Amino acid sequence: MAREELADIYRDYIACLNRQNWAALGQFVHHDVAHNARPLGLSGYRAMLEQDFRDIPDLHFDIALLISEPPRIAARLRFDCRPAGTFLGLAVNSKRVSFCENVFYEFNGGKIRQVWSVIDKAAIEAQL
């Protein structure tokens, strides 16, 4: 798969998340997907994302940086949102916070098979 083709698939995946189009998630995510070395499968991955949107009602994924090196994608995602209640163990309680997530994806058969993610918790702490 070419770099630009993989990058386009990833952009479509992010658009799918922002629309919360859960029925289409399987077009982008492998049925045996793992997140931070934890096997979730497609249904567990979907449940994790649905919970994210419940915890952060105004959640929106914004690609700040994207590097495509098939079969991998590296991205820096930017968030500007109001998590309800506790988020990452922090009492955010609907306060507006901005932070980034650095995430790496490995694709298999054109679908996301592995996800490694780190959220900049220190940036959130500094805003509280």
C-alpha positions as CSV (number, residue, x, y, z in Angstrom):
1,M,0.0,0.0,0.0
2,A,1.3,3.5,-0.9
3,R,2.0,6.1,1.7
4,E,-0.8,8.5,0.5
5,E,-3.3,5.6,0.2
6,L,-2.7,4.6,3.8
7,A,-2.8,8.3,4.9
8,D,-6.2,8.6,3.1
9,I,-7.5,5.5,4.9
10,Y,-6.5,7.0,8.2
11,R,-8.1,10.3,7.5
12,D,-11.3,8.5,6.6
13,Y,-11.1,6.5,9.9
14,I,-10.8,9.8,11.8
15,A,-13.8,11.2,10.0
16,C,-15.7,8.0,10.9
17,L,-14.8,8.5,14.6
18,N,-15.9,12.2,14.5
19,R,-19.2,11.2,12.9
20,Q,-19.5,8.4,15.5
21,N,-20.4,6.1,12.6
22,W,-19.9,2.9,14.6
23,A,-21.5,0.7,11.9
24,A,-18.7,1.7,9.6
25,L,-15.8,1.2,12.1
26,G,-15.1,-2.4,10.8
27,Q,-14.1,-0.8,7.4
28,F,-11.1,0.6,9.2
29,V,-10.4,-1.5,12.2
30,H,-9.3,-5.2,12.1
31,H,-11.5,-7.7,14.0
32,D,-8.5,-8.6,16.2
33,V,-7.4,-5.1,17.0
34,A,-5.2,-4.5,20.1
35,H,-4.8,-1.2,22.0
36,N,-1.6,-0.6,24.0
37,A,-0.9,-4.4,23.9
38,R,-4.3,-5.2,25.2
39,P,-6.4,-7.4,22.8
40,L,-9.8,-5.8,22.5
41,G,-11.2,-7.1,19.2
42,L,-13.4,-4.9,17.1
43,S,-16.3,-4.9,19.6
44,G,-14.1,-4.0,22.5
45,Y,-12.4,-1.3,20.6
46,R,-15.8,0.1,19.6
47,A,-17.0,0.0,23.2
48,M,-13.8,1.9,24.3
49,L,-14.5,4.6,21.7
50,E,-18.2,4.8,22.6
51,Q,-17.2,5.3,26.3
52,D,-14.8,8.0,25.2
53,F,-17.7,9.9,23.6
54,R,-19.9,9.4,26.7
55,D,-17.0,10.7,28.9
56,I,-16.3,13.6,26.5
57,P,-19.6,14.7,24.8
58,D,-17.8,17.3,22.6
59,L,-15.0,15.0,21.6
60,H,-13.5,15.7,18.2
61,F,-10.3,14.2,16.7
62,D,-8.1,16.8,15.0
63,I,-5.0,15.5,13.1
64,A,-2.2,17.9,14.0
65,L,0.6,15.7,12.5
66,L,0.5,12.6,10.3
67,I,3.3,10.4,9.1
68,S,2.6,7.5,6.8
69,E,5.2,4.7,6.5
70,P,3.3,1.6,5.4
71,P,2.2,-0.5,7.2
72,R,2.4,2.1,10.0
73,I,0.9,5.5,10.7
74,A,2.2,7.9,13.3
75,A,-0.1,10.8,14.4
76,R,-0.4,13.6,16.8
77,L,-4.0,14.2,17.6
78,R,-5.2,17.4,19.1
79,F,-8.2,17.8,21.4
80,D,-10.0,20.8,22.7
81,C,-12.9,19.6,24.8
82,R,-14.8,19.4,28.1
83,P,-14.6,16.0,29.6
84,A,-17.4,15.4,32.1
85,G,-16.4,14.3,35.6
86,T,-13.1,12.5,36.0
87,F,-10.8,12.0,33.0
88,L,-7.5,10.1,33.3
89,G,-7.9,10.2,37.0
90,L,-8.2,14.0,37.0
91,A,-11.3,15.9,38.2
92,V,-11.9,17.9,35.0
93,N,-15.7,18.3,35.6
94,S,-16.5,19.8,32.3
95,K,-13.7,22.4,32.3
96,R,-12.4,23.1,28.8
97,V,-9.0,21.5,28.3
98,S,-6.6,21.2,25.4
99,F,-4.2,18.3,25.0
100,C,-2.6,16.0,22.5
101,E,-2.3,12.3,22.0
102,N,0.7,10.7,20.3
103,V,-0.5,7.5,18.6
104,F,1.0,4.8,16.4
105,Y,-1.0,2.4,14.3
106,E,0.0,-0.7,12.5
107,F,-2.2,-1.9,9.6
108,N,-2.9,-5.4,8.4
109,G,-4.9,-6.0,5.3
110,G,-5.7,-2.3,5.1
111,K,-7.2,-2.1,8.6
112,I,-5.9,-1.0,12.0
113,R,-4.5,-4.0,13.8
114,Q,-2.4,-2.4,16.6
115,V,-2.7,0.9,18.3
116,W,-0.1,2.4,20.7
117,S,-1.3,5.6,22.4
118,V,0.0,8.1,24.9
119,I,-2.1,11.1,26.1
120,D,-0.3,14.2,27.4
121,K,-1.8,14.1,30.9
122,A,0.7,16.8,32.1
123,A,-0.9,19.3,29.7
124,I,-4.3,18.7,31.2
125,E,-2.9,18.9,34.8
126,A,-1.4,22.2,34.0
127,Q,-4.8,23.6,33.0
128,L,-6.7,22.5,36.1
